[in-house]
Amino acid sequence: MDGRDNRGRRRPFKGRNSERTDRSSGHVRKPGDKPNFDKKNPPQERPNWTAPAQSSEPLPNLKCIRCGLPISDSHSALSERQSGEPVHFDCVMAEIHEKENLEAGDVLSYIGGGRFGIVHFNNGKNGEKNFTIKKILEWEDKEKRAQWRDVIADHYSIT
């Protein structure tokens, strides 16, 4: 490296019919010329990509073990703590709301990874909103993955 920085350098505009210079040899290419490839390492032909076969197994019809209603959006379903069976996201939120005492400015929020958080919002200076996670509630165990999730994942994560 010669230590020069080319980030601020402006490159000249090269229109469609303008000539281009091959940097390695200094040869000026005309608009119809083929590129000059290295003779030692010619371009390699790549094999065509073929998509993997999709699962033929139908999506499972999930039923919430809390309310007994079918789960139409299986992507938002959570696993029940003890049994690992599917539960509506809203049923989990309702159960946590019943058990936890939320104060003024507190909000129950899903924070990812099968966890919920009690988030406290307080207004700061100049109208800016500040928040603090007061409590983290682990709902799903990260180490155990429910079998019904594997069937759903096979339909969408095939590559």
DSSP file (Angstrom, degrees, kcal/mol; ACC not computed):
  #  RESIDUE AA STRUCTURE BP1 BP2  ACC     N-H-->O    O-->H-N    N-H-->O    O-->H-N    TCO  KAPPA ALPHA  PHI   PSI    X-CA   Y-CA   Z-CA
    1    1 A M              0   0    0      0, 0.0     0, 0.0     0, 0.0     0, 0.0   0.000 360.0 360.0 360.0 139.1    0.0    0.0    0.0
    2    2 A D        -     0   0    0      2,-0.1     3,-0.1     0, 0.0     0, 0.0   0.411 360.0-113.9 -94.1   2.0    1.3    3.4   -0.8
    3    3 A G        +     0   0    0      1,-0.3     2,-0.2     0, 0.0     0, 0.0   0.432  68.9 138.0  85.8  -1.0   -0.8    5.1    2.0
    4    4 A R        -     0   0    0      2,-0.0     2,-0.5     1,-0.0    -1,-0.3  -0.529  45.6-142.5 -81.6 148.6   -3.1    7.1   -0.3
    5    5 A D        -     0   0    0     -2,-0.2     3,-0.3    -3,-0.1     4,-0.0  -0.944  15.3-176.0-111.6 121.0   -6.7    7.3    0.5
    6    6 A N    >   +     0   0    0     -2,-0.5     3,-0.9     1,-0.2    -1,-0.1   0.285  55.3 103.1 -99.9  10.1   -9.1    7.2   -2.5
    7    7 A R  T 3  S+     0   0    0      1,-0.2    -1,-0.2     3,-0.0    -2,-0.0   0.864  86.2  41.1 -64.4 -35.5  -12.4    7.8   -0.7
    8    8 A G  T 3  S+     0   0    0     -3,-0.3    -1,-0.2     2,-0.1     2,-0.2   0.491  89.0 114.8 -89.8  -2.4  -12.7   11.4   -1.7
    9    9 A R    <   -     0   0    0     -3,-0.9     2,-0.4     1,-0.1    -3,-0.0  -0.475  61.1-136.9 -73.7 133.9  -11.5   11.0   -5.3
   10   10 A R        -     0   0    0     -2,-0.2    -2,-0.1     0, 0.0    -1,-0.1  -0.754  13.1-144.7 -90.7 135.5  -14.1   11.7   -7.9
   11   11 A R        -     0   0    0     -2,-0.4     3,-0.1     1,-0.1     2,-0.0  -0.782  24.8-106.7 -97.9 142.9  -14.2    9.3  -10.8
   12   12 A P        -     0   0    0      0, 0.0     2,-0.2     0, 0.0    -1,-0.1  -0.346  39.5-100.0 -67.9 149.3  -15.0   10.6  -14.3
   13   13 A F        -     0   0    0      1,-0.0     2,-0.6    -2,-0.0     0, 0.0  -0.489  34.0-161.1 -68.9 132.6  -18.4    9.8  -15.7
   14   14 A K        -     0   0    0     -2,-0.2    -1,-0.0    -3,-0.1     6,-0.0  -0.917   9.1-163.1-120.1 105.1  -18.4    6.9  -18.2
   15   15 A G    >   -     0   0    0     -2,-0.6     3,-0.7     4,-0.1     0, 0.0  -0.015  38.0 -87.3 -74.0-176.0  -21.4    6.9  -20.4
   16   16 A R  T 3  S+     0   0    0      1,-0.2    -1,-0.1     3,-0.0    -2,-0.0   0.895 124.4  35.8 -63.4 -42.8  -22.6    3.9  -22.4
   17   17 A N  T 3  S+     0   0    0      2,-0.1    -1,-0.2    13,-0.0     2,-0.1   0.317  92.1 112.8 -98.8   8.5  -20.5    4.5  -25.5
   18   18 A S  S <  S-     0   0    0     -3,-0.7     2,-0.2     1,-0.1    -4,-0.1  -0.408  71.8-104.6 -80.4 160.0  -17.4    5.8  -23.8
   19   19 A E        -     0   0    0     -2,-0.1     2,-0.4    11,-0.1    11,-0.2  -0.557  30.4-151.3 -82.7 146.8  -14.1    3.9  -23.9
   20   20 A R  E     -A   29   0A   0      9,-1.7     9,-4.1    -2,-0.2     2,-0.5  -0.919   8.5-133.9-118.6 146.9  -12.9    2.1  -20.7
   21   21 A T  E     -A   28   0A   0     -2,-0.4     2,-0.6     7,-0.2     7,-0.2  -0.856  13.8-131.3-103.4 131.6   -9.4    1.5  -19.8
   22   22 A D     >  -     0   0    0      5,-3.3     4,-2.7    -2,-0.5     5,-0.3  -0.711  18.9-150.4 -76.5 117.6   -8.3   -1.9  -18.5
   23   23 A R  T  4 S+     0   0    0     -2,-0.6    -1,-0.2     1,-0.2    -2,-0.0   0.828  87.7  53.5 -64.5 -34.0   -6.3   -1.1  -15.4
   24   24 A S  T  4 S+     0   0    0      1,-0.2    -1,-0.2     3,-0.1    -2,-0.0   0.893 126.4  17.5 -72.4 -38.4   -3.9   -4.0  -15.5
   25   25 A S  T  4 S-     0   0    0     -3,-0.2    -2,-0.2     2,-0.1    -1,-0.2   0.601  93.6-124.5-109.8 -13.9   -2.6   -3.5  -19.0
   26   26 A G     <  +     0   0    0     -4,-2.7     2,-0.2     1,-0.3    -3,-0.1   0.530  58.1 151.9  80.5   4.7   -3.6    0.1  -19.8
   27   27 A H        -     0   0    0     -5,-0.3    -5,-3.3    -6,-0.1     2,-0.6  -0.492  45.4-129.7 -72.1 135.3   -5.4   -1.2  -22.9
   28   28 A V  E     -A   21   0A   0     -7,-0.2     2,-0.4    -2,-0.2    -7,-0.2  -0.776  22.2-149.4 -88.5 122.1   -8.4    1.0  -24.0
   29   29 A R  E     -A   20   0A   0     -9,-4.1    -9,-1.7    -2,-0.6     0, 0.0  -0.725   4.3-140.4 -93.3 140.8  -11.5   -1.1  -24.5
   30   30 A K    >   -     0   0    0     -2,-0.4     3,-1.6   -11,-0.2   -12,-0.1  -0.557  34.8 -96.3 -90.6 161.8  -14.1   -0.2  -27.1
   31   31 A P  T 3  S+     0   0    0      0, 0.0   -13,-0.1     0, 0.0    -1,-0.1   0.674 122.2  43.5 -56.7 -20.6  -17.9   -0.6  -26.3
   32   32 A G  T 3  S+     0   0    0      2,-0.1    -3,-0.0     0, 0.0     2,-0.0   0.518  87.6 114.4-101.4  -6.3  -18.1   -4.0  -28.1
   33   33 A D    <   -     0   0    0     -3,-1.6     3,-0.1     1,-0.1    -4,-0.1  -0.296  65.1-123.4 -68.8 147.9  -14.9   -5.6  -26.7
   34   34 A K        -     0   0    0      1,-0.1    -4,-0.1     3,-0.0    -1,-0.1  -0.600  38.8 -93.2 -84.1 151.6  -15.0   -8.6  -24.4
   35   35 A P        -     0   0    0      0, 0.0     2,-0.9     0, 0.0    -1,-0.1  -0.314  35.1-117.8 -65.4 150.1  -13.3   -8.3  -21.0
   36   36 A N        -     0   0    0     -3,-0.1     2,-0.2     3,-0.0     3,-0.0  -0.788  35.9-165.1 -92.6 102.0   -9.7   -9.5  -20.8
   37   37 A F        -     0   0    0     -2,-0.9     2,-0.2     1,-0.1    -3,-0.0  -0.515  32.1 -92.9 -86.7 156.0   -9.7  -12.4  -18.3
   38   38 A D        -     0   0    0      3,-0.4     3,-0.1    -2,-0.2    -1,-0.1  -0.503  30.0-145.3 -65.2 128.2   -6.6  -13.8  -16.7
   39   39 A K  S    S+     0   0    0     -2,-0.2    -1,-0.2     1,-0.2    -2,-0.0   0.772  97.3  54.0 -72.2 -24.7   -5.4  -16.7  -18.9
   40   40 A K  S    S+     0   0    0      1,-0.3    -1,-0.2    -3,-0.0    -2,-0.0   0.840 119.6  31.8 -75.5 -33.0   -4.2  -18.7  -15.8
   41   41 A N  S    S-     0   0    0     -3,-0.1    -3,-0.4     3,-0.0    -1,-0.3  -0.673  79.9-175.7-126.0  76.3   -7.5  -18.4  -14.0
   42   42 A P        -     0   0    0      0, 0.0    -3,-0.1     0, 0.0     2,-0.0  -0.281  44.2 -79.5 -67.6 160.3  -10.3  -18.4  -16.6
   43   43 A P        -     0   0    0      0, 0.0     2,-0.3     0, 0.0    -6,-0.0  -0.336  50.1-132.0 -61.6 141.1  -13.9  -17.9  -15.3
   44   44 A Q        -     0   0    0     -3,-0.1     2,-0.4     1,-0.0    -3,-0.0  -0.709  11.9-119.6 -97.3 144.4  -15.4  -21.1  -13.9
   45   45 A E        -     0   0    0     -2,-0.3    -1,-0.0     1,-0.0     0, 0.0  -0.690  29.6-145.3 -79.2 131.4  -18.8  -22.4  -14.7
   46   46 A R        -     0   0    0     -2,-0.4     2,-0.1     1,-0.0     3,-0.1  -0.760  17.8-111.1 -98.4 144.4  -21.0  -22.6  -11.6
   47   47 A P        -     0   0    0      0, 0.0     2,-0.1     0, 0.0    -1,-0.0  -0.452  40.0-103.1 -69.9 146.7  -23.5  -25.4  -11.1
   48   48 A N        -     0   0    0     -2,-0.1     2,-0.4     1,-0.1     0, 0.0  -0.460  34.8-119.2 -70.0 141.0  -27.1  -24.3  -11.2
   49   49 A W        -     0   0    0     -2,-0.1     2,-0.4    -3,-0.1    -1,-0.1  -0.650  26.1-163.4 -82.6 133.2  -28.8  -24.0   -7.8
   50   50 A T        -     0   0    0     -2,-0.4     0, 0.0     0, 0.0     0, 0.0  -0.970  21.9-118.4-118.1 135.3  -31.8  -26.2   -7.2
   51   51 A A        -     0   0    0     -2,-0.4     3,-0.1     1,-0.1   108,-0.0  -0.409  32.9-109.6 -69.5 141.5  -34.2  -25.5   -4.4
   52   52 A P        -     0   0    0      0, 0.0     2,-0.1     0, 0.0    -1,-0.1  -0.325  44.0 -88.2 -68.2 156.9  -34.6  -28.2   -1.8
   53   53 A A        -     0   0    0      1,-0.1     2,-0.2   105,-0.1     3,-0.1  -0.416  43.4-123.9 -68.3 136.7  -37.8  -30.1   -1.7
   54   54 A Q        -     0   0    0     -2,-0.1   101,-0.1     1,-0.1    -1,-0.1  -0.478  35.2 -89.7 -80.4 153.2  -40.5  -28.6    0.4
   55   55 A S        -     0   0    0     99,-0.5    -1,-0.1    -2,-0.2   103,-0.0  -0.367  27.3-158.0 -63.5 135.0  -42.1  -30.6    3.2
   56   56 A S        +     0   0    0     -2,-0.1    -1,-0.2    -3,-0.1    -2,-0.0   0.572  64.2 104.0 -89.1 -10.3  -45.2  -32.6    2.1
   57   57 A E  S    S-     0   0    0      1,-0.1    -2,-0.1    94,-0.1     2,-0.0  -0.547  76.9-120.2 -72.8 132.3  -46.5  -32.7    5.6
   58   58 A P        -     0   0    0      0, 0.0    -1,-0.1     0, 0.0    -2,-0.1  -0.312  33.9 -91.1 -70.9 157.2  -49.4  -30.3    6.2
   59   59 A L        -     0   0    0      1,-0.1     2,-0.1    93,-0.0    93,-0.1  -0.423  51.4-107.3 -63.3 140.1  -49.2  -27.5    8.8
   60   60 A P        -     0   0    0      0, 0.0     2,-1.0     0, 0.0    -1,-0.1  -0.386  20.1-122.6 -71.5 148.6  -50.5  -28.8   12.1
   61   61 A N        -     0   0    0     -2,-0.1     2,-0.2    -3,-0.1    11,-0.1  -0.812  36.7-156.9 -89.3 102.2  -53.9  -27.5   13.4
   62   62 A L        -     0   0    0     -2,-1.0     9,-2.7     9,-0.5     2,-0.4  -0.556  10.2-163.2 -87.1 145.6  -52.9  -26.0   16.7
   63   63 A K  B     -B   70   0B   0      7,-0.3     2,-0.2    -2,-0.2     6,-0.1  -0.997  24.0-118.6-129.5 131.4  -55.3  -25.6   19.6
   64   64 A C     >  -     0   0    0      5,-2.7     4,-1.5    -2,-0.4    23,-0.2  -0.488  13.7-152.8 -69.1 129.5  -54.6  -23.3   22.6
   65   65 A I  T  4 S+     0   0    0     21,-1.5    -1,-0.1    -2,-0.2    22,-0.1   0.617  91.5  54.0 -80.7 -10.5  -54.5  -25.3   25.8
   66   66 A R  T  4 S+     0   0    0     20,-0.2    -1,-0.1     3,-0.1    21,-0.1   0.931 127.6  11.9 -83.9 -53.5  -55.6  -22.2   27.8
   67   67 A C  T  4 S-     0   0    0      2,-0.2    -2,-0.2     0, 0.0    20,-0.0   0.621  91.6-128.5-104.2 -14.4  -58.8  -21.2   26.0
   68   68 A G     <  +     0   0    0     -4,-1.5    -3,-0.1     1,-0.3     0, 0.0   0.424  64.3 129.3  83.8  -2.1  -59.4  -24.2   23.8
   69   69 A L        -     0   0    0      1,-0.1    -5,-2.7    -6,-0.1    -1,-0.3  -0.526  66.5 -97.6 -84.9 153.7  -59.7  -22.1   20.6
   70   70 A P  B     -B   63   0B   0      0, 0.0     2,-0.8     0, 0.0    -7,-0.3  -0.376  30.9-126.0 -67.6 149.2  -57.7  -22.9   17.4
   71   71 A I        +     0   0    0     -9,-2.7    -9,-0.5     1,-0.2     3,-0.2  -0.867  27.7 179.2 -97.7 109.2  -54.5  -21.0   16.8
   72   72 A S  S    S+     0   0    0     -2,-0.8     2,-0.8     1,-0.2    -1,-0.2   0.814  75.6  50.6 -82.1 -30.6  -54.8  -19.4   13.3
   73   73 A D    >   +     0   0    0      1,-0.2     3,-1.2     2,-0.0     4,-0.4  -0.793  64.4 176.3-109.2  89.2  -51.4  -17.6   13.5
   74   74 A S  G >  S+     0   0    0     -2,-0.8     3,-0.7     1,-0.3    -1,-0.2   0.714  72.9  68.4 -68.2 -19.7  -49.0  -20.4   14.5
   75   75 A H  G 3  S+     0   0    0      1,-0.2    -1,-0.3    -3,-0.1    -2,-0.0   0.802 102.6  44.1 -69.8 -27.8  -46.0  -18.0   14.2
   76   76 A S  G <  S+     0   0    0     -3,-1.2    -1,-0.2     2,-0.1    -2,-0.2   0.444  90.2 111.4 -96.5   0.2  -47.1  -15.9   17.1
   77   77 A A    <   -     0   0    0     -3,-0.7     2,-0.3    -4,-0.4    11,-0.2  -0.410  53.2-152.3 -73.5 150.9  -48.0  -18.9   19.4
   78   78 A L  E     -C   87   0C   0      9,-2.5     9,-2.6    -2,-0.1     2,-0.4  -0.774  19.3-105.8-116.3 164.0  -45.9  -19.6   22.4
   79   79 A S  E     -C   86   0C   0     -2,-0.3     6,-0.1     7,-0.2     2,-0.1  -0.733  35.1-113.5 -90.7 139.4  -45.1  -22.8   24.3
   80   80 A E     >  -     0   0    0      5,-3.1     4,-1.4    -2,-0.4    -1,-0.0  -0.460  29.2-119.9 -68.9 144.3  -46.8  -23.4   27.6
   81   81 A R  T  4 S+     0   0    0      1,-0.2    60,-0.1     2,-0.2    -1,-0.1   0.907 100.9  25.3 -56.5 -52.6  -44.2  -23.5   30.4
   82   82 A Q  T  4 S+     0   0    0      1,-0.1    -1,-0.2     3,-0.0    -2,-0.0   0.948 133.0  28.5 -82.8 -50.0  -44.7  -27.0   31.8
   83   83 A S  T  4 S-     0   0    0      2,-0.1    -2,-0.2     1,-0.0    -1,-0.1   0.742  88.8-132.7 -89.3 -23.8  -46.1  -29.0   28.9
   84   84 A G     <  +     0   0    0     -4,-1.4    64,-0.2     1,-0.3    -3,-0.1   0.514  56.0 144.4  82.4   3.9  -44.6  -27.2   25.9
   85   85 A E        -     0   0    0     -6,-0.1    -5,-3.1     1,-0.1    -1,-0.3  -0.369  58.8 -87.5 -73.6 156.6  -48.1  -27.2   24.2
   86   86 A P  E     -C   79   0C   0      0, 0.0   -21,-1.5     0, 0.0     2,-0.3  -0.364  45.5-175.9 -70.9 144.7  -49.0  -24.2   22.0
   87   87 A V  E     -C   78   0C   0     -9,-2.6    -9,-2.5   -23,-0.2   -23,-0.1  -0.990  31.9-102.7-137.4 142.3  -50.7  -21.2   23.6
   88   88 A H     >  -     0   0    0     -2,-0.3     4,-1.7   -11,-0.2     5,-0.1  -0.361  26.1-129.5 -59.2 143.4  -52.1  -18.0   22.1
   89   89 A F  H  > S+     0   0    0      1,-0.2     4,-2.3     2,-0.2     5,-0.1   0.907 110.8  52.3 -59.3 -42.8  -49.8  -15.0   22.6
   90   90 A D  H  > S+     0   0    0      1,-0.2     4,-2.4     2,-0.2    -1,-0.2   0.841 105.1  54.7 -66.0 -33.6  -52.8  -13.0   23.9
   91   91 A C  H  > S+     0   0    0      2,-0.2     4,-2.1     1,-0.2    -1,-0.2   0.893 109.1  48.0 -66.2 -38.7  -53.6  -15.8   26.5
   92   92 A V  H  X S+     0   0    0     -4,-1.7     4,-2.4     2,-0.2    -2,-0.2   0.925 111.3  50.3 -65.6 -44.4  -50.1  -15.5   27.8
   93   93 A M  H  X S+     0   0    0     -4,-2.3     4,-2.4     1,-0.2    -2,-0.2   0.910 110.8  49.7 -60.0 -42.4  -50.3  -11.7   28.0
   94   94 A A  H  X S+     0   0    0     -4,-2.4     4,-1.8     1,-0.2    -1,-0.2   0.902 110.3  50.1 -64.6 -40.8  -53.6  -12.0   29.9
   95   95 A E  H  X S+     0   0    0     -4,-2.1     4,-1.7     2,-0.2    -1,-0.2   0.916 112.0  46.9 -64.5 -42.7  -52.1  -14.5   32.4
   96   96 A I  H  X S+     0   0    0     -4,-2.4     4,-2.6     1,-0.2    -2,-0.2   0.901 109.3  54.9 -66.8 -39.3  -49.1  -12.3   33.1
   97   97 A H  H  < S+     0   0    0     -4,-2.4    -1,-0.2     1,-0.2     5,-0.2   0.881 108.3  49.7 -59.4 -38.2  -51.3   -9.2   33.5
   98   98 A E  H  < S+     0   0    0     -4,-1.8    -1,-0.2     1,-0.2    -2,-0.2   0.878 116.2  40.9 -67.7 -38.0  -53.4  -11.1   36.1
   99   99 A K  H  < S+     0   0    0     -4,-1.7     2,-0.3    -5,-0.1    -2,-0.2   0.824 107.2  66.1 -82.8 -32.4  -50.3  -12.2   38.1
  100  100 A E  S  < S-     0   0    0     -4,-2.6     2,-0.8    -5,-0.2     0, 0.0  -0.699  74.1-135.0 -97.7 142.7  -48.2   -9.0   37.9
  101  101 A N        -     0   0    0     -2,-0.3     2,-0.5     0, 0.0    -3,-0.1  -0.847  23.4-159.2 -94.4 109.7  -49.1   -5.7   39.5
  102  102 A L        -     0   0    0     -2,-0.8     2,-0.1    -5,-0.2     3,-0.1  -0.771   4.7-153.2 -92.8 131.1  -48.4   -3.0   37.0
  103  103 A E    >   -     0   0    0     -2,-0.5     3,-2.0     1,-0.2     2,-0.2  -0.345  41.4 -64.7 -90.9 176.4  -47.9    0.5   38.3
  104  104 A A  T 3  S+     0   0    0      1,-0.3    -1,-0.2    -2,-0.1     3,-0.1  -0.439 127.1  21.7 -63.0 131.3  -48.6    3.8   36.5
  105  105 A G  T 3  S+     0   0    0      1,-0.3    16,-3.1    -2,-0.2     2,-0.3   0.382  96.8 123.9  89.9  -3.2  -46.3    4.1   33.5
  106  106 A D  E <   -D  120   0D   0     -3,-2.0     2,-0.4    14,-0.2    -1,-0.3  -0.698  37.0-175.2 -92.7 143.5  -45.7    0.3   33.4
  107  107 A V  E     -D  119   0D   0     12,-2.7    12,-3.1    -2,-0.3     2,-0.5  -0.997  24.4-130.9-135.9 138.7  -46.3   -1.7   30.2
  108  108 A L  E     +D  118   0D   0     -2,-0.4     2,-0.3    10,-0.2    10,-0.2  -0.807  39.0 174.4 -87.9 127.0  -46.1   -5.4   29.7
  109  109 A S  E     -D  117   0D   0      8,-2.6     8,-3.1    -2,-0.5     2,-0.5  -0.981  36.6-121.1-138.9 145.5  -44.1   -6.0   26.5
  110  110 A Y  E     -D  116   0D   0     -2,-0.3     6,-0.3     6,-0.2     3,-0.1  -0.760  26.5-177.0 -81.9 125.9  -42.6   -9.0   24.6
  111  111 A I  E     -     0   0D   0      4,-2.1     5,-0.2    -2,-0.5    -1,-0.1   0.324  43.7-100.3-110.9   7.1  -38.9   -8.5   24.5
  112  112 A G  E >  S+D  115   0D   0      3,-0.8     3,-0.9     1,-0.0    -1,-0.3  -0.015  93.0  67.9  99.1 159.9  -37.9  -11.5   22.4
  113  113 A G  T 3  S-     0   0    0      1,-0.2    27,-0.1    -3,-0.1     3,-0.1   0.776 127.1 -58.0  65.2  28.9  -36.5  -15.0   22.9
  114  114 A G  T 3  S+     0   0    0      1,-0.3    25,-2.3    25,-0.1    26,-1.9   0.721 110.4 123.1  75.8  20.2  -39.7  -16.2   24.7
  115  115 A R  E <   -DE 112 138D   0     -3,-0.9    -4,-2.1    23,-0.2    -3,-0.8  -0.891  44.8-160.6-119.9 147.2  -39.3  -13.4   27.3
  116  116 A F  E     -DE 110 137D   0     21,-2.6    21,-3.5    -2,-0.4     2,-0.4  -0.843  10.5-157.1-115.8 157.5  -41.6  -10.7   28.5
  117  117 A G  E     -DE 109 136D   0     -8,-3.1    -8,-2.6    -2,-0.3     2,-0.8  -0.994  20.6-132.8-137.3 145.4  -40.7   -7.5   30.3
  118  118 A I  E     -DE 108 135D   0     17,-2.7    16,-2.6    -2,-0.4    17,-1.1  -0.878  35.9-164.7 -92.8 111.3  -42.4   -5.1   32.6
  119  119 A V  E     -DE 107 133D   0    -12,-3.1   -12,-2.7    -2,-0.8     2,-0.6  -0.850   9.5-153.4-106.0 129.5  -41.2   -1.8   31.1
  120  120 A H  E     -DE 106 132D   0     12,-3.3    12,-2.1    -2,-0.5     2,-0.5  -0.904   8.4-161.0-105.4 123.0  -41.6    1.5   32.9
  121  121 A F  E     + E   0 131D   0    -16,-3.1     2,-0.4    -2,-0.6    10,-0.2  -0.879  11.9 176.1-102.1 130.4  -41.8    4.6   30.8
  122  122 A N  E     - E   0 130D   0      8,-2.5     8,-2.2    -2,-0.5     2,-0.4  -0.999  31.6-118.1-131.9 140.0  -41.1    8.0   32.3
  123  123 A N  E     - E   0 129D   0     -2,-0.4     6,-0.2     6,-0.2     3,-0.1  -0.595  33.5-164.6 -78.4 127.9  -41.1   11.3   30.5
  124  124 A G    >   -     0   0    0      4,-3.6     3,-0.9    -2,-0.4    -1,-0.1  -0.083  38.3 -47.9 -94.2-162.1  -37.8   13.0   30.5
  125  125 A K  G >  S+     0   0    0      1,-0.2     3,-1.9     2,-0.2    -1,-0.2  -0.333 121.6  15.4 -67.8 151.6  -36.7   16.6   29.7
  126  126 A N  G 3  S-     0   0    0      1,-0.3    -1,-0.2    -3,-0.1    -2,-0.0   0.746 130.3 -66.8  56.8  28.3  -38.0   18.2   26.5
  127  127 A G  G <  S+     0   0    0     -3,-0.9    -1,-0.3     1,-0.2     2,-0.2   0.529  90.7 148.5  77.2   5.6  -40.7   15.6   26.0
  128  128 A E    <   -     0   0    0     -3,-1.9    -4,-3.6    -5,-0.1     2,-0.5  -0.493  44.2-128.5 -75.9 145.5  -38.2   12.7   25.4
  129  129 A K  E     -E  123   0D   0     -6,-0.2     2,-0.4    -2,-0.2    -6,-0.2  -0.808  24.5-173.8 -98.3 129.6  -39.4    9.3   26.5
  130  130 A N  E     -E  122   0D   0     -8,-2.2    -8,-2.5    -2,-0.5     2,-0.3  -0.910   4.6-168.6-116.4 148.1  -37.1    7.2   28.7
  131  131 A F  E     -E  121   0D   0     -2,-0.4     2,-0.4   -10,-0.2   -10,-0.2  -0.968  10.8-164.8-138.0 156.4  -37.8    3.6   29.7
  132  132 A T  E     -E  120   0D   0    -12,-2.1   -12,-3.3    -2,-0.3     2,-0.9  -0.999  24.4-129.0-136.8 135.3  -36.4    1.0   32.1
  133  133 A I  E     -E  119   0D   0     -2,-0.4   -14,-0.2   -14,-0.2     3,-0.1  -0.777  27.6-178.9 -85.0 109.7  -37.0   -2.7   32.1
  134  134 A K  E     +     0   0D   0    -16,-2.6     2,-0.3    -2,-0.9    -1,-0.2   0.855  64.4   8.5 -78.7 -36.6  -38.1   -3.3   35.7
  135  135 A K  E     -E  118   0D   0    -17,-1.1   -17,-2.7     2,-0.0     2,-0.5  -0.996  60.4-148.2-150.3 138.1  -38.6   -7.0   35.5
  136  136 A I  E     -E  117   0D   0     -2,-0.3     2,-0.6   -19,-0.2   -19,-0.2  -0.938  12.8-159.6-109.6 128.6  -37.9   -9.8   32.9
  137  137 A L  E     -E  116   0D   0    -21,-3.5   -21,-2.6    -2,-0.5     2,-0.6  -0.928   8.8-147.3-111.1 112.4  -40.2  -12.8   32.8
  138  138 A E  E     +E  115   0D   0     -2,-0.6   -23,-0.2   -23,-0.2     3,-0.1  -0.686  27.6 164.5 -78.1 116.4  -38.8  -15.9   31.2
  139  139 A W        +     0   0    0    -25,-2.3     2,-0.4    -2,-0.6   -24,-0.2   0.871  60.3  39.3 -98.8 -53.4  -41.8  -17.6   29.5
  140  140 A E  S    S-     0   0    0    -26,-1.9     2,-0.5   -27,-0.1    -1,-0.2  -0.781  82.7-121.1-101.3 143.3  -40.2  -20.2   27.2
  141  141 A D        -     0   0    0     -2,-0.4     3,-0.4     1,-0.1   -27,-0.0  -0.695  14.0-150.2 -80.6 126.9  -37.1  -22.2   28.0
  142  142 A K  S    S+     0   0    0     -2,-0.5    -1,-0.1     1,-0.2   -28,-0.0   0.808  94.3  55.5 -67.1 -29.5  -34.4  -21.5   25.4
  143  143 A E  S    S+     0   0    0      1,-0.1     2,-0.5    -3,-0.0    -1,-0.2   0.781 102.0  61.2 -76.7 -27.9  -32.9  -25.0   25.8
  144  144 A K        -     0   0    0     -3,-0.4     2,-0.5     2,-0.0    -3,-0.1  -0.887  65.5-166.5-106.1 125.7  -36.2  -26.9   25.0
  145  145 A R        -     0   0    0     -2,-0.5    -3,-0.1    -5,-0.1     5,-0.1  -0.948  26.1-119.2-111.0 128.0  -37.8  -26.4   21.6
  146  146 A A    >>  -     0   0    0     -2,-0.5     4,-1.0     1,-0.1     3,-0.8  -0.333  14.5-130.2 -66.1 143.6  -41.4  -27.6   21.3
  147  147 A Q  H 3> S+     0   0    0      1,-0.3     4,-1.4     2,-0.2     3,-0.4   0.839 106.0  62.0 -64.7 -33.9  -41.9  -30.3   18.7
  148  148 A W  H 3> S+     0   0    0      1,-0.2     4,-1.3   -64,-0.2    -1,-0.3   0.793  99.8  56.5 -64.9 -25.5  -44.8  -28.5   17.1
  149  149 A R  H <> S+     0   0    0     -3,-0.8     4,-2.8     2,-0.2    -1,-0.2   0.861 100.7  57.5 -71.2 -35.5  -42.4  -25.6   16.3
  150  150 A D  H  X S+     0   0    0     -4,-1.0     4,-2.0    -3,-0.4    -2,-0.2   0.898 104.8  50.9 -61.9 -40.6  -40.1  -28.0   14.3
  151  151 A V  H  X S+     0   0    0     -4,-1.4     4,-0.6     2,-0.2    -1,-0.2   0.911 113.5  45.0 -64.0 -42.1  -43.0  -29.0   12.0
  152  152 A I  H >X S+     0   0    0     -4,-1.3     3,-1.0     1,-0.2     4,-0.8   0.911 111.1  53.2 -67.6 -42.2  -43.7  -25.4   11.3
  153  153 A A  H >X S+     0   0    0     -4,-2.8     4,-3.1     1,-0.3     3,-0.6   0.848 100.1  62.5 -63.2 -34.1  -40.1  -24.5   10.8
  154  154 A D  H 3< S+     0   0    0     -4,-2.0   -99,-0.5     1,-0.2    -1,-0.3   0.776 101.1  53.6 -63.2 -24.8  -39.7  -27.2    8.2
  155  155 A H  H << S+     0   0    0     -3,-1.0    -1,-0.2    -4,-0.6    -2,-0.2   0.789 122.9  24.6 -78.1 -27.3  -42.2  -25.5    6.0
  156  156 A Y  H << S+     0   0    0     -4,-0.8     2,-0.5    -3,-0.6    -2,-0.2   0.658 118.7  53.7-114.0 -20.7  -40.4  -22.1    6.0
  157  157 A S     <  +     0   0    0     -4,-3.1    -1,-0.2    -5,-0.2    -2,-0.1  -0.561  60.0 135.7-115.8  66.0  -36.7  -22.9    6.7
  158  158 A I              0   0    0     -2,-0.5    -1,-0.2     1,-0.2    -4,-0.1   0.576 360.0 360.0 -93.0  -8.1  -35.9  -25.4    4.1
  159  159 A T              0   0    0     -3,-0.2    -1,-0.2  -107,-0.1    -2,-0.1   0.439 360.0 360.0-108.4 360.0  -32.5  -24.0    3.0
